[in-house]
Amino acid sequence: MKRDAGNLNEAAISHYREDGYCVIESVFDVNEVAAVNQEISAIESRMIAAAATGVEYHLDGKRFVDVGVHTLQFELPPNESRLRVLEPAHSLSPILLELISDRRILDPIRQILNTNRVGLWTDKVNFKCPGGSGFGWHQDAPYWMHAAENLNCLPNVMITLDDVTVDNGAFRVIRGSHLAGNRTSKDDGSQLQGFYTHPDEIDLSESVEFVVPAGTAIIFDPFLIHGSSANVSSTPRRAMIATYQPADCLSLKAKTMINLC
Ligand SMILES: O=C(O)CCC(=O)C(=O)O
């Protein structure tokens, strides 16, 4: 189910409710995407430099650094000089705040949340540099379970910032998997096992992969099982993911109210 930018029609809203996602193509044009990518590149350099002042830790061999409220996750060797994820990112740049506050994104979110007043729960940039690692199958809700006031009201929007191909690490979901709520997690003894979905819970016959152009918005439910493969191409596959909530609720990391209405 693909929609052009604008309000979601009833079919798109039903698709979101029943299948756990909907896709809006051509939300942002090439110039808008290029401006965001230029900003992201500057932010990556700035935050890598700032990591020297942060608090470093390792989980399952992955390097994390907290710099104030920002968590930096670095890529694995041989790409360890590159960022994998930066969360949150909007407060580092008016351009990123503008992107995730854009009416073309907020209007569909208002429809999904059935409210005019929308706030931000969290946001991140996934850099997916050439050689960047994939994301194992997981749901987002378990990460947020202990902090969110409205676990069922946290729609995610992935904004693609490069044309997505199978080779550069397309995003994928298990259609309808949100309907069964919180799934059993992995039990492989890893530190992050609680955040990954147990393989027995994953019905690969319902897997949907999104090969979409830059500037697309993929809206998905916080309980939807999702992930992506590694980037085996020579070009990046950048994306920004913003997660919304009803207004007047605290955000995940900074614990401030970020009302976008
Ligand atoms: O960016 C991707 O490819 C996957 C993102 C993802 O699963 C996440 O950030 O939760």
The ligand as a Tripos MOL2 file, in Angstrom:
@<TRIPOS>MOLECULE
LIG
   10     9     1     0     0
SMALL
NO_CHARGES

@<TRIPOS>ATOM
      1 O1         17.7870    1.5400    9.5570 O.co2     1 LIG1
      2 C1         17.5350    0.3260    9.4470 C.2       1 LIG1
      3 O2         17.8710   -0.3010    8.4800 O.co2     1 LIG1
      4 C2         16.7900   -0.4210   10.5160 C.3       1 LIG1
      5 C3         16.3980    0.4620   11.6030 C.3       1 LIG1
      6 C4         15.8700   -0.1820   12.7940 C.2       1 LIG1
      7 O3         15.4710   -1.3150   12.7830 O.2       1 LIG1
      8 C5         15.7890    0.5950   14.0040 C.2       1 LIG1
      9 O4         16.4340    1.6630   14.0680 O.co2     1 LIG1
     10 O5         15.0660    0.1850   14.9450 O.co2     1 LIG1
@<TRIPOS>BOND
     1     1     2 2
     2     2     3 1
     3     2     4 1
     4     4     5 1
     5     5     6 1
     6     6     7 2
     7     6     8 1
     8     8     9 2
     9     8    10 1
@<TRIPOS>SUBSTRUCTURE
     1 LIG1         1 GROUP 0 **** ****
